[in-house]
Amino acid sequence: MSKLYLHSMFNLKAVVAVLLWGLAPLVLADEPTGQLIDSPYEAVEARAIELVTSAGGDVVGVRGEGCPGCPASSLLPSGDLIVEAGGRRLQGSDLDTFNGRPGVIHIYRPTGMAHRVSFTGVVSSGGDEQ
């Protein structure tokens, strides 16, 4: 065999070795274990949501009917509970207006408390259905 052939085969082997050495970490890397998509929040749909309020107007309980994913029939609200409909936050007397309507309850899984209640099918001032 000629020296040119031997020299080119040596160079080819060197290039392949460098490529394999550089690509090995990518090929052997572990797959992500879901930490990028896992969320501590869970959203469950309810056919009807009732907000239980105290005499002072504070929400002290969230009940979901027709809510197969709810961990309990009545949930405690978190201290920073957000109640919204049609893209706007509800407070005070607006809460009673939406009792019994369908919606989504967002539950913070570590505590099992309701973090957000979103009433669906409500038309916002811009005309979009939420």
NULUM-732952 format. One record per atom (N, C-alpha, C): residue number from 0; x, y, z. Coordinates in steps of 0.1 Angstrom, whole numbers, plus 5000, padded with zeros to 4 digits. Layout:
% residues N
@resi->NUM	xx->X	yy->Y	zz->Z
...
END
This chain:
% residues 130
@resi->0	xx->5008	yy->4988	zz->5000
@resi->0	xx->5000	yy->5000	zz->5000
@resi->0	xx->5009	yy->5012	zz->5000
@resi->1	xx->5004	yy->5023	zz->4994
@resi->1	xx->5011	yy->5035	zz->4993
@resi->1	xx->5011	yy->5043	zz->5006
@resi->2	xx->5021	yy->5051	zz->5008
@resi->2	xx->5022	yy->5059	zz->5020
@resi->2	xx->5010	yy->5069	zz->5020
@resi->3	xx->5006	yy->5074	zz->5008
@resi->3	xx->4995	yy->5083	zz->5008
@resi->3	xx->4982	yy->5077	zz->5013
@resi->4	xx->4979	yy->5064	zz->5009
@resi->4	xx->4967	yy->5057	zz->5014
@resi->4	xx->4968	yy->5055	zz->5029
@resi->5	xx->4980	yy->5051	zz->5034
@resi->5	xx->4981	yy->5049	zz->5049
@resi->5	xx->4980	yy->5062	zz->5056
@resi->6	xx->4985	yy->5073	zz->5051
@resi->6	xx->4984	yy->5086	zz->5057
@resi->6	xx->4969	yy->5091	zz->5058
@resi->7	xx->4962	yy->5089	zz->5047
@resi->7	xx->4948	yy->5094	zz->5046
@resi->7	xx->4939	yy->5085	zz->5055
@resi->8	xx->4942	yy->5072	zz->5057
@resi->8	xx->4934	yy->5063	zz->5066
@resi->8	xx->4937	yy->5068	zz->5080
@resi->9	xx->4949	yy->5071	zz->5083
@resi->9	xx->4952	yy->5076	zz->5097
@resi->9	xx->4945	yy->5089	zz->5100
@resi->10	xx->4945	yy->5098	zz->5090
@resi->10	xx->4937	yy->5111	zz->5092
@resi->10	xx->4922	yy->5108	zz->5094
@resi->11	xx->4917	yy->5099	zz->5086
@resi->11	xx->4903	yy->5096	zz->5087
@resi->11	xx->4899	yy->5090	zz->5101
@resi->12	xx->4908	yy->5081	zz->5105
@resi->12	xx->4905	yy->5075	zz->5119
@resi->12	xx->4906	yy->5086	zz->5129
@resi->13	xx->4916	yy->5095	zz->5128
@resi->13	xx->4917	yy->5106	zz->5138
@resi->13	xx->4905	yy->5115	zz->5138
@resi->14	xx->4900	yy->5118	zz->5126
@resi->14	xx->4887	yy->5127	zz->5125
@resi->14	xx->4876	yy->5120	zz->5132
@resi->15	xx->4874	yy->5107	zz->5128
@resi->15	xx->4863	yy->5099	zz->5134
@resi->15	xx->4864	yy->5098	zz->5149
@resi->16	xx->4876	yy->5096	zz->5154
@resi->16	xx->4878	yy->5096	zz->5169
@resi->16	xx->4875	yy->5109	zz->5176
@resi->17	xx->4879	yy->5120	zz->5170
@resi->17	xx->4876	yy->5133	zz->5175
@resi->17	xx->4861	yy->5135	zz->5175
@resi->18	xx->4854	yy->5132	zz->5164
@resi->18	xx->4839	yy->5133	zz->5164
@resi->18	xx->4832	yy->5125	zz->5175
@resi->19	xx->4837	yy->5113	zz->5176
@resi->19	xx->4830	yy->5104	zz->5186
@resi->19	xx->4833	yy->5109	zz->5200
@resi->20	xx->4845	yy->5114	zz->5202
@resi->20	xx->4849	yy->5120	zz->5215
@resi->20	xx->4840	yy->5132	zz->5219
@resi->21	xx->4838	yy->5140	zz->5208
@resi->21	xx->4830	yy->5152	zz->5210
@resi->21	xx->4815	yy->5150	zz->5212
@resi->22	xx->4810	yy->5139	zz->5205
@resi->22	xx->4795	yy->5136	zz->5205
@resi->22	xx->4791	yy->5127	zz->5216
@resi->23	xx->4801	yy->5120	zz->5222
@resi->23	xx->4798	yy->5110	zz->5233
@resi->23	xx->4790	yy->5116	zz->5244
@resi->24	xx->4793	yy->5128	zz->5249
@resi->24	xx->4785	yy->5134	zz->5260
@resi->24	xx->4771	yy->5136	zz->5256
@resi->25	xx->4768	yy->5140	zz->5244
@resi->25	xx->4755	yy->5143	zz->5239
@resi->25	xx->4747	yy->5130	zz->5238
@resi->26	xx->4753	yy->5120	zz->5233
@resi->26	xx->4746	yy->5107	zz->5232
@resi->26	xx->4744	yy->5100	zz->5245
@resi->27	xx->4753	yy->5101	zz->5254
@resi->27	xx->4752	yy->5094	zz->5267
@resi->27	xx->4745	yy->5102	zz->5278
@resi->28	xx->4741	yy->5115	zz->5274
@resi->28	xx->4734	yy->5123	zz->5284
@resi->28	xx->4721	yy->5117	zz->5289
@resi->29	xx->4718	yy->5119	zz->5301
@resi->29	xx->4705	yy->5114	zz->5307
@resi->29	xx->4694	yy->5122	zz->5301
@resi->30	xx->4682	yy->5115	zz->5299
@resi->30	xx->4670	yy->5122	zz->5295
@resi->30	xx->4665	yy->5131	zz->5307
@resi->31	xx->4659	yy->5142	zz->5304
@resi->31	xx->4653	yy->5150	zz->5315
@resi->31	xx->4643	yy->5142	zz->5322
@resi->32	xx->4642	yy->5144	zz->5335
@resi->32	xx->4632	yy->5136	zz->5343
@resi->32	xx->4619	yy->5143	zz->5345
@resi->33	xx->4616	yy->5153	zz->5337
@resi->33	xx->4604	yy->5160	zz->5338
@resi->33	xx->4604	yy->5173	zz->5346
@resi->34	xx->4615	yy->5177	zz->5352
@resi->34	xx->4616	yy->5188	zz->5360
@resi->34	xx->4612	yy->5201	zz->5352
@resi->35	xx->4613	yy->5201	zz->5339
@resi->35	xx->4610	yy->5213	zz->5332
@resi->35	xx->4595	yy->5215	zz->5330
@resi->36	xx->4587	yy->5204	zz->5330
@resi->36	xx->4573	yy->5205	zz->5327
@resi->36	xx->4564	yy->5202	zz->5340
@resi->37	xx->4570	yy->5197	zz->5350
@resi->37	xx->4562	yy->5194	zz->5362
@resi->37	xx->4559	yy->5207	zz->5369
@resi->38	xx->4547	yy->5208	zz->5373
@resi->38	xx->4542	yy->5220	zz->5380
@resi->38	xx->4536	yy->5215	zz->5393
@resi->39	xx->4537	yy->5224	zz->5403
@resi->39	xx->4531	yy->5220	zz->5416
@resi->39	xx->4516	yy->5223	zz->5416
@resi->40	xx->4511	yy->5229	zz->5405
@resi->40	xx->4497	yy->5233	zz->5403
@resi->40	xx->4489	yy->5222	zz->5395
@resi->41	xx->4477	yy->5220	zz->5398
@resi->41	xx->4468	yy->5211	zz->5391
@resi->41	xx->4455	yy->5218	zz->5388
@resi->42	xx->4450	yy->5218	zz->5376
@resi->42	xx->4438	yy->5224	zz->5372
@resi->42	xx->4427	yy->5214	zz->5370
@resi->43	xx->4416	yy->5215	zz->5377
@resi->43	xx->4405	yy->5206	zz->5375
@resi->43	xx->4392	yy->5214	zz->5372
@resi->44	xx->4384	yy->5208	zz->5363
@resi->44	xx->4372	yy->5214	zz->5358
@resi->44	xx->4361	yy->5210	zz->5367
@resi->45	xx->4352	yy->5219	zz->5370
@resi->45	xx->4340	yy->5216	zz->5378
@resi->45	xx->4327	yy->5221	zz->5370
@resi->46	xx->4317	yy->5213	zz->5371
@resi->46	xx->4304	yy->5217	zz->5364
@resi->46	xx->4298	yy->5229	zz->5371
@resi->47	xx->4300	yy->5230	zz->5384
@resi->47	xx->4295	yy->5241	zz->5392
@resi->47	xx->4305	yy->5244	zz->5403
@resi->48	xx->4308	yy->5257	zz->5405
@resi->48	xx->4317	yy->5261	zz->5416
@resi->48	xx->4309	yy->5270	zz->5426
@resi->49	xx->4311	yy->5267	zz->5438
@resi->49	xx->4305	yy->5275	zz->5449
@resi->49	xx->4316	yy->5281	zz->5458
@resi->50	xx->4316	yy->5294	zz->5459
@resi->50	xx->4325	yy->5300	zz->5468
@resi->50	xx->4318	yy->5303	zz->5481
@resi->51	xx->4323	yy->5297	zz->5492
@resi->51	xx->4318	yy->5299	zz->5505
@resi->51	xx->4325	yy->5311	zz->5511
@resi->52	xx->4317	yy->5321	zz->5515
@resi->52	xx->4323	yy->5334	zz->5520
@resi->52	xx->4319	yy->5336	zz->5535
@resi->53	xx->4327	yy->5343	zz->5542
@resi->53	xx->4324	yy->5346	zz->5556
@resi->53	xx->4316	yy->5359	zz->5556
@resi->54	xx->4311	yy->5363	zz->5568
@resi->54	xx->4303	yy->5375	zz->5569
@resi->54	xx->4311	yy->5387	zz->5564
@resi->55	xx->4324	yy->5387	zz->5565
@resi->55	xx->4332	yy->5398	zz->5561
@resi->55	xx->4335	yy->5398	zz->5545
@resi->56	xx->4330	yy->5388	zz->5538
@resi->56	xx->4331	yy->5387	zz->5524
@resi->56	xx->4344	yy->5380	zz->5519
@resi->57	xx->4351	yy->5374	zz->5529
@resi->57	xx->4363	yy->5366	zz->5525
@resi->57	xx->4359	yy->5352	zz->5521
@resi->58	xx->4366	yy->5347	zz->5511
@resi->58	xx->4363	yy->5333	zz->5507
@resi->58	xx->4370	yy->5323	zz->5517
@resi->59	xx->4362	yy->5315	zz->5523
@resi->59	xx->4367	yy->5305	zz->5533
@resi->59	xx->4366	yy->5291	zz->5528
@resi->60	xx->4360	yy->5289	zz->5516
@resi->60	xx->4359	yy->5275	zz->5511
@resi->60	xx->4355	yy->5275	zz->5496
@resi->61	xx->4360	yy->5265	zz->5489
@resi->61	xx->4357	yy->5264	zz->5475
@resi->61	xx->4351	yy->5250	zz->5473
@resi->62	xx->4339	yy->5249	zz->5468
@resi->62	xx->4333	yy->5236	zz->5465
@resi->62	xx->4331	yy->5234	zz->5450
@resi->63	xx->4334	yy->5223	zz->5445
@resi->63	xx->4332	yy->5220	zz->5431
@resi->63	xx->4323	yy->5208	zz->5430
@resi->64	xx->4312	yy->5210	zz->5422
@resi->64	xx->4303	yy->5199	zz->5419
@resi->64	xx->4306	yy->5194	zz->5405
@resi->65	xx->4305	yy->5181	zz->5403
@resi->65	xx->4309	yy->5175	zz->5390
@resi->65	xx->4323	yy->5177	zz->5388
@resi->66	xx->4331	yy->5174	zz->5398
@resi->66	xx->4346	yy->5177	zz->5397
@resi->66	xx->4353	yy->5164	zz->5401
@resi->67	xx->4354	yy->5155	zz->5391
@resi->67	xx->4360	yy->5142	zz->5395
@resi->67	xx->4375	yy->5143	zz->5399
@resi->68	xx->4382	yy->5153	zz->5395
@resi->68	xx->4396	yy->5155	zz->5398
@resi->68	xx->4398	yy->5162	zz->5411
@resi->69	xx->4388	yy->5167	zz->5417
@resi->69	xx->4390	yy->5174	zz->5430
@resi->69	xx->4394	yy->5164	zz->5441
@resi->70	xx->4404	yy->5167	zz->5449
@resi->70	xx->4408	yy->5158	zz->5460
@resi->70	xx->4398	yy->5158	zz->5471
@resi->71	xx->4389	yy->5167	zz->5472
@resi->71	xx->4379	yy->5168	zz->5483
@resi->71	xx->4367	yy->5175	zz->5478
@resi->72	xx->4356	yy->5173	zz->5485
@resi->72	xx->4343	yy->5181	zz->5480
@resi->72	xx->4344	yy->5195	zz->5484
@resi->73	xx->4352	yy->5199	zz->5494
@resi->73	xx->4354	yy->5213	zz->5497
@resi->73	xx->4369	yy->5215	zz->5499
@resi->74	xx->4374	yy->5226	zz->5493
@resi->74	xx->4388	yy->5229	zz->5494
@resi->74	xx->4390	yy->5242	zz->5502
@resi->75	xx->4400	yy->5243	zz->5510
@resi->75	xx->4404	yy->5256	zz->5516
@resi->75	xx->4411	yy->5265	zz->5506
@resi->76	xx->4408	yy->5278	zz->5507
@resi->76	xx->4415	yy->5287	zz->5498
@resi->76	xx->4428	yy->5291	zz->5503
@resi->77	xx->4438	yy->5293	zz->5494
@resi->77	xx->4451	yy->5298	zz->5499
@resi->77	xx->4449	yy->5313	zz->5503
@resi->78	xx->4459	yy->5318	zz->5510
@resi->78	xx->4458	yy->5332	zz->5515
@resi->78	xx->4458	yy->5342	zz->5504
@resi->79	xx->4463	yy->5338	zz->5492
@resi->79	xx->4463	yy->5348	zz->5481
@resi->79	xx->4454	yy->5342	zz->5469
@resi->80	xx->4443	yy->5337	zz->5473
@resi->80	xx->4433	yy->5331	zz->5463
@resi->80	xx->4429	yy->5342	zz->5453
@resi->81	xx->4430	yy->5338	zz->5440
@resi->81	xx->4426	yy->5347	zz->5429
@resi->81	xx->4413	yy->5341	zz->5423
@resi->82	xx->4402	yy->5349	zz->5422
@resi->82	xx->4390	yy->5345	zz->5416
@resi->82	xx->4388	yy->5355	zz->5404
@resi->83	xx->4386	yy->5348	zz->5392
@resi->83	xx->4385	yy->5356	zz->5380
@resi->83	xx->4374	yy->5351	zz->5371
@resi->84	xx->4369	yy->5360	zz->5363
@resi->84	xx->4359	yy->5357	zz->5352
@resi->84	xx->4361	yy->5367	zz->5341
@resi->85	xx->4361	yy->5362	zz->5329
@resi->85	xx->4362	yy->5371	zz->5317
@resi->85	xx->4375	yy->5379	zz->5317
@resi->86	xx->4385	yy->5374	zz->5323
@resi->86	xx->4398	yy->5381	zz->5323
@resi->86	xx->4400	yy->5391	zz->5334
@resi->87	xx->4390	yy->5393	zz->5343
@resi->87	xx->4391	yy->5403	zz->5353
@resi->87	xx->4389	yy->5396	zz->5367
@resi->88	xx->4396	yy->5402	zz->5377
@resi->88	xx->4395	yy->5397	zz->5390
@resi->88	xx->4381	yy->5400	zz->5397
@resi->89	xx->4376	yy->5391	zz->5404
@resi->89	xx->4363	yy->5393	zz->5411
@resi->89	xx->4366	yy->5396	zz->5426
@resi->90	xx->4358	yy->5404	zz->5432
@resi->90	xx->4359	yy->5407	zz->5446
@resi->90	xx->4345	yy->5411	zz->5451
@resi->91	xx->4343	yy->5409	zz->5464
@resi->91	xx->4331	yy->5414	zz->5471
@resi->91	xx->4318	yy->5408	zz->5465
@resi->92	xx->4309	yy->5416	zz->5462
@resi->92	xx->4296	yy->5412	zz->5458
@resi->92	xx->4296	yy->5404	zz->5444
@resi->93	xx->4306	yy->5406	zz->5436
@resi->93	xx->4307	yy->5399	zz->5424
@resi->93	xx->4309	yy->5384	zz->5426
@resi->94	xx->4314	yy->5380	zz->5437
@resi->94	xx->4316	yy->5366	zz->5440
@resi->94	xx->4303	yy->5358	zz->5440
@resi->95	xx->4292	yy->5364	zz->5446
@resi->95	xx->4279	yy->5357	zz->5447
@resi->95	xx->4273	yy->5356	zz->5433
@resi->96	xx->4276	yy->5365	zz->5424
@resi->96	xx->4270	yy->5365	zz->5410
@resi->96	xx->4274	yy->5353	zz->5403
@resi->97	xx->4286	yy->5348	zz->5405
@resi->97	xx->4291	yy->5336	zz->5397
@resi->97	xx->4290	yy->5323	zz->5404
@resi->98	xx->4285	yy->5323	zz->5416
@resi->98	xx->4283	yy->5310	zz->5423
@resi->98	xx->4274	yy->5301	zz->5415
@resi->99	xx->4278	yy->5288	zz->5414
@resi->99	xx->4270	yy->5278	zz->5406
@resi->99	xx->4274	yy->5277	zz->5392
@resi->100	xx->4283	yy->5286	zz->5387
@resi->100	xx->4287	yy->5285	zz->5373
@resi->100	xx->4299	yy->5275	zz->5371
@resi->101	xx->4301	yy->5270	zz->5359
@resi->101	xx->4312	yy->5261	zz->5357
@resi->101	xx->4325	yy->5269	zz->5357
@resi->102	xx->4336	yy->5262	zz->5359
@resi->102	xx->4349	yy->5268	zz->5359
@resi->102	xx->4360	yy->5258	zz->5362
@resi->103	xx->4371	yy->5264	zz->5364
@resi->103	xx->4384	yy->5256	zz->5367
@resi->103	xx->4389	yy->5260	zz->5381
@resi->104	xx->4392	yy->5250	zz->5388
@resi->104	xx->4399	yy->5253	zz->5401
@resi->104	xx->4413	yy->5249	zz->5400
@resi->105	xx->4422	yy->5258	zz->5403
@resi->105	xx->4436	yy->5255	zz->5403
@resi->105	xx->4441	yy->5252	zz->5417
@resi->106	xx->4446	yy->5240	zz->5419
@resi->106	xx->4450	yy->5236	zz->5432
@resi->106	xx->4465	yy->5235	zz->5434
@resi->107	xx->4470	yy->5240	zz->5444
@resi->107	xx->4484	yy->5239	zz->5447
@resi->107	xx->4486	yy->5226	zz->5454
@resi->108	xx->4492	yy->5216	zz->5447
@resi->108	xx->4493	yy->5202	zz->5452
@resi->108	xx->4500	yy->5200	zz->5465
@resi->109	xx->4511	yy->5207	zz->5468
@resi->109	xx->4517	yy->5205	zz->5481
@resi->109	xx->4508	yy->5207	zz->5493
@resi->110	xx->4499	yy->5217	zz->5492
@resi->110	xx->4491	yy->5220	zz->5503
@resi->110	xx->4476	yy->5215	zz->5501
@resi->111	xx->4472	yy->5212	zz->5489
@resi->111	xx->4459	yy->5208	zz->5486
@resi->111	xx->4449	yy->5220	zz->5487
@resi->112	xx->4454	yy->5232	zz->5486
@resi->112	xx->4445	yy->5244	zz->5487
@resi->112	xx->4442	yy->5250	zz->5474
@resi->113	xx->4431	yy->5256	zz->5472
@resi->113	xx->4427	yy->5263	zz->5460
@resi->113	xx->4435	yy->5276	zz->5459
@resi->114	xx->4442	yy->5277	zz->5448
@resi->114	xx->4451	yy->5289	zz->5445
@resi->114	xx->4444	yy->5299	zz->5436
@resi->115	xx->4435	yy->5294	zz->5427
@resi->115	xx->4429	yy->5303	zz->5417
@resi->115	xx->4416	yy->5296	zz->5413
@resi->116	xx->4405	yy->5304	zz->5411
@resi->116	xx->4393	yy->5299	zz->5406
@resi->116	xx->4390	yy->5308	zz->5393
@resi->117	xx->4388	yy->5301	zz->5382
@resi->117	xx->4385	yy->5308	zz->5369
@resi->117	xx->4372	yy->5303	zz->5364
@resi->118	xx->4362	yy->5312	zz->5364
@resi->118	xx->4349	yy->5309	zz->5358
@resi->118	xx->4350	yy->5310	zz->5343
@resi->119	xx->4345	yy->5299	zz->5337
@resi->119	xx->4346	yy->5299	zz->5322
@resi->119	xx->4333	yy->5303	zz->5316
@resi->120	xx->4334	yy->5305	zz->5303
@resi->120	xx->4322	yy->5309	zz->5295
@resi->120	xx->4317	yy->5323	zz->5298
@resi->121	xx->4325	yy->5331	zz->5303
@resi->121	xx->4321	yy->5345	zz->5307
@resi->121	xx->4327	yy->5354	zz->5296
@resi->122	xx->4319	yy->5363	zz->5290
@resi->122	xx->4324	yy->5372	zz->5280
@resi->122	xx->4330	yy->5384	zz->5286
@resi->123	xx->4342	yy->5387	zz->5282
@resi->123	xx->4349	yy->5399	zz->5288
@resi->123	xx->4344	yy->5411	zz->5280
@resi->124	xx->4348	yy->5423	zz->5284
@resi->124	xx->4344	yy->5435	zz->5278
@resi->124	xx->4349	yy->5436	zz->5263
@resi->125	xx->4360	yy->5429	zz->5260
@resi->125	xx->4366	yy->5429	zz->5246
@resi->125	xx->4358	yy->5419	zz->5237
@resi->126	xx->4348	yy->5412	zz->5242
@resi->126	xx->4341	yy->5403	zz->5234
@resi->126	xx->4346	yy->5389	zz->5233
@resi->127	xx->4357	yy->5386	zz->5240
@resi->127	xx->4363	yy->5372	zz->5239
@resi->127	xx->4357	yy->5364	zz->5250
@resi->128	xx->4354	yy->5352	zz->5247
@resi->128	xx->4349	yy->5342	zz->5257
@resi->128	xx->4361	yy->5337	zz->5265
@resi->129	xx->4360	yy->5337	zz->5278
@resi->129	xx->4371	yy->5332	zz->5286
@resi->129	xx->4368	yy->5318	zz->5291
END
